[in-house]
């Protein structure tokens, strides 16, 4: 059994370099919601040093709200913004002798594209136009996954260790109770359920089927590093390999 363990980085977290020694994929902020050219380049260099797959983490142009505010963006504008952000990280990565592997939208852009087919198509079209070999990462079973498949892209379906799920397979919004799982044991149990059994349990006890190709570890949490180490120990105990391939 195998899982890709990814973390969102280059967003001002204090543990980025340490986390890169525990994950298999890095989603690097591209400057719109967080980060800048210097943090992008530093994150690329660390990822290459530790052999971690490099991905772009484009978001809404909304630094004030860390890209977590819902926005209505015209499809062609979103297409251009995605190209701009991902293209910048691709250039920085290639300048260091590396290769950009995947694209995972950030925050509210990710959540809106999970349910909005038009937004999902704009993102998928931009990724394909830039490099059709890039992997598109999205919420398991979402519109973004469907859009990537329709565009002929390789997709990777993502699950979350520390987020609550609704019966339709979507994430509980951060503004609602049950959105975040703070208890490490509960998060580990949920992770094993998703990775080993392909299911997740909602707060009301309903079991929902999910495909777990990649697992997100939030790098901006205060206990991210400890939780990453705990996950790696649990994966070893259950003979689950951590790999981006």
N, C-alpha and C positions, 0 to 999 in steps of 0.2 A: 504494500500500500504506500501511496505517495501523496504529498501535498506541497504546493507552493506556498511559502509563508512570505507575505508582503507587508511593507510598512510605508506610510506616507512620510516623506522626509523633506528637508530643506524648507521647513515652515517655521524655523526659529526654535525648535526643540533642543534641549540641552544634551540629549543622549544619542544624537544621530550616528556618530561614529561607532559607538558601542553597539547600537541596534544593527548596524550593517554587518556586524560579525555574527549575528544570530538569524538573520532573515535570508531568503533566497532571491527576493525581488525588491527593488526600491522604486517607489513612485515619487518623483522629484518635482516639487512645486515649480511652476514656470513663470512666476513673477506677477500674475494677475491677482491672485488672492493672497499670496505670500511669496517670500523669497525674492531674489534678484539675480543678476548675471553672476555675481560673486558666489552666492550660496549655491547656485546651480552648478557652477564649475567645481566648487569644493566637493559637493555631493557626488558628482560624476567621478572625481578622482578617488574618493573613498570607496565608492562602489566598485571601481576597477581594481583597487588594491585588494579588496576582500572577495573578489570574484562573484559579485552580486549582479543579477540581471537589471539593467537600467530601463526605467519606464518614465514617461512624461505624465505629469499630474496637472492638466489644465483646469482652470476654474473660471468662474465669472470675474469680471473686472470689478472687484468689490473687497478691497483690502480692509476697509473699515469694519466689515462684518465677517471677515475671514471666509468670504465666499459661501456663507451659510444663509443668505437672504434670498428668497425666491425672486426671480427676475424673468421678465418676458423679453426675449431677444429674438429679433428677426432671424429666420433660418440662415440667410446668406451672411448675416453679421456673425452668427455663431460659427458658421463654416470658416469664415476668415479668421476669427479669434482662435479657433482650434488649430488651424494651420500655422498661425503666427507663433503660438506658444510651443506647440510640439516641434515645429521647425527650428526654433531657437535652441531647444534642448538637444535636438538631433545634431545640430551643427557643433555645439559644445562637446558633445559626446564623441563625435567623429574626429574633432580636433585633438582629442586625447588618445586616439587610436582605438576607441571603443565602438560599440554598436547599440543603437537604440532598439529595444526589444518589444516594448508594449506601451499602450496608452490607457490610462485610467482617469476619467474625469473626477473632479473633486467636489465634495460637499453637496450644495444644493443643485449644482449642475448635474452631478451624478444622480441625485434623487429625482430631479425633474425628467431627465433623459430615461430613467427607468420606467416611467409611465407615459411619457409624451413621445409618440412615434415620430413626429416631425422633427423634434429636437434630436432624437436619437439618430435619425437619418442624416442630419446635418453633420453631426460628429463623425459618424461612420464614413460618410463621403469624404470628409477632410482627411481622415486617417488613411483611407485608400488612395486618395490623390497624392499624398505626401510619400507614402511607401506602403504598397499593398502587402508587404511581408510582415508589417507590424501586427501584433496581437492586440485585440480590443478587449479590455477587461470591464465587466459590468456586473450588476447585481444578478444573481442566479435567477433565471426565468424571466428577465425583464425585457422591456422594449429595446434597450440598448443591445442586448445580446441578439435579439431578432434582427435588428438593423445591421449589425455586423455580419451576421450570417447571410442576409440578403445582398450585402455588398461583396460577398465572397471572401471576407476576412476570417482569419483564425480568431476564435473567441475563447475567453477564459471566464468561467462563471465563478463569481466571488461570494463568499460567505463571511460573516463577522462573528468573532469570538465574543465580543463585549457589547453587542447590540440586541435589543429585543425585537422579535418578529411578530407581524400581524398574520391572521389566517390566510391572507392572499399571497403571502411570501414576501411582502414589502417590509421595510424597517419601520418600527415605531418612531414617529418624529421625535426629535430631541426635546421638544417642548412638552411632551406628554410623559406621564409616569410609565416606568418600565422600559424607557428607551435605552438606558445605559445599564449594563451589568457591572457593578462594582466589586462583587464577590468573586475572587479568583477561582475558587472551587467550582462555582456555578458556571463561570465562563469556560473552564476546562471541560466540564461535563457536557456543555452545549457543543463545544468544539468537537469532541469525540463522537457525539451523536451525529453531527453533520458529516464529518470526514469518514467515519466507519459505517454509519447506517444510512446516510443520505437523507436525514430528517432533522427537523428542529421543532421544539415545543414552544407554543405561544404561552403568554402569561396565564391564559385561561385553560391551558392543558391540551389544546388541540395540536396534533402532530401534522407538520407540513413537510412535504417532500422538497428537498433542495439538492442541487448538484454542486459539489464542493471541489472545484478545480484549484482555487487559490483562497487562502485565508488571510483576512486583513487584521493586522495588529496596529492599533492607533499609536503612532509614535509621539503624539503630543500629550498623552496621559502621564500623570505623575508617577504611576507605577509601571510604565511601559516596559522598562528594562527588566525588572523582576518578573513580570508576567511572561516576557519573551523567553527568559531562561527556564521558567516553569513549563511553558509549552514545549520547549525543546526536550526537557527531561521526560515529559509525558509521551511525546512522540517516540523517543528512544525506547521507553518501556513497552510501548505497543507496536514496536517495529514498523513505525511509519517514517518513511524517508522524506526529508525536506529537500526539495529540488525545484528549480524553475523550468526544468526540461521535461 
